[in-house]
Amino acid sequence: MPTPAGRARLARHPDAGGGFAGVHAAACTEYGWPYHGTLLGARFTRHPAYRPGRALVADPGHPATRTSWRIWTADSPGRPGRREAAGPIYSPRPSSDVSAVNGLLHPSE
């Protein structure tokens, strides 16, 4: 994705204390850039079968979820991350088809 200069610019913001939000496919990009994997906290090792489902807002106080619905019907529901410091802002609904078929986490490193 980014050039070496773009990577340096992208890294400066979170390194200076700014936020970063990686959406779904962020965990399956930039495998050759170790910083990106560290920033994400986990990587997909494979992607499980696709199923639509519903996700619950796990952190209603987060700026990204403050104005969203408490249950979100999604084409690809959010997954809890492995990076405990960040924590999930959306989690698959336990009764969701996605949770039943794929479990709550994508396979990750």
C-alpha positions, 0 to 999 in steps of 0.5 A: 500500500503506502510507499516507504515515505507514506509508511513513515507518515502513517507511523508518526501519528500513532507513535505520537499518541494518535489513534488508529482504526484498522477496518476488517481487511487491515489485518490481511494487508502489509505482511511485509511491514512489521510495524503494521502487524505490531500496530494491529496486534494480530494478523489473519492467517486465513479467512473463515467462511463468510456469513452475514450476522449481527454485532453488538456494540462492545464499547458504547462510549467509543467515539466510533460507536457513540451514535451507532445502533446497539445491535448492528446488522452487518455484512461482515461483523466486527471481530474482537481483537487480540490486542488487549490494550485496544479492545473491541468496539464491536463483537459478534452477537452470540446467536449470530450465524457468524459466531456459530460457524466461525467462532468469535475470532478469526484465525490469527497469528 
